């Protein structure tokens, strides 16, 4: 997936699901299975990094006065 930066997160997840389905079928030659596995790992890494970026963005919430403040989840007691 050398052009993974052109994928949206959703497209990358769909591609990853396709790869998993192919591997689960079990009738893929070993060499092709290894290629699929490697591509899947690249896509997985891309998705993980993208989720981390989104998580950092979500750590701040826009206050009413337009200032950013850290977002803290408060647990119910």
C-alpha positions in Angstrom: 0.0 0.0 0.0 2.6 2.5 -1.1 -0.2 5.1 -1.9 -1.8 4.7 1.6 -1.7 8.5 2.1 -4.3 8.7 -0.6 -6.7 6.5 1.4 -9.2 7.8 3.9 -9.3 5.9 7.2 -12.5 4.2 6.1 -11.0 3.1 2.8 -7.9 1.7 4.5 -10.1 -0.2 6.9 -12.1 -1.7 4.0 -8.9 -2.7 2.3 -7.7 -4.3 5.5 -11.0 -6.2 5.8 -10.5 -7.5 2.2 -7.1 -8.7 3.0 -8.2 -10.5 6.2 -11.0 -12.2 4.2 -8.6 -13.4 1.6 -6.2 -14.8 4.2 -9.1 -16.5 6.1 -10.2 -18.3 3.0 -7.0 -20.3 3.2 -6.6 -21.0 -0.5 -4.0 -18.4 -1.1 -0.6 -19.5 -2.2 2.1 -19.0 0.5 3.9 -16.2 -1.4 0.7 -14.3 -2.0 -0.4 -14.8 1.6 2.9 -13.3 2.8 2.4 -10.3 0.4 -1.2 -9.8 1.7 0.1 -10.1 5.3 2.7 -7.4 4.7 0.3 -5.1 3.0 -2.2 -5.7 5.9 0.5 -4.7 8.4 1.3 -1.5 6.5 -2.4 -0.6 6.4 -2.8 -1.5 10.1 0.2 0.8 11.0 -1.4 3.6 8.8 -4.7 3.2 10.6 -3.1 3.2 14.1 -1.1 6.4 13.3 -4.2 8.1 11.9 -6.2 7.2 15.1 -3.4 8.6 17.2 -3.5 11.9 15.3 -7.3 12.1 15.8 -6.9 11.3 19.5 -4.5 14.2 19.9 -6.9 16.5 18.1 -9.7 15.3 20.4 -7.7 16.0 23.6 -8.8 19.6 23.2 -12.3 20.9 23.1 -13.3 24.3 21.9 -14.7 26.3 24.8 -17.5 28.9 24.4 -15.0 31.8 24.4 -13.1 30.2 21.5 -10.1 29.0 23.6 -8.9 25.4 23.6 -8.8 23.5 26.8 -7.8 20.0 27.6 -10.6 17.5 27.4 -10.9 15.3 30.5 -13.4 12.4 30.8 -14.9 12.4 34.2 -15.9 9.0 35.5 -19.2 8.6 37.2 -19.0 7.5 40.8 
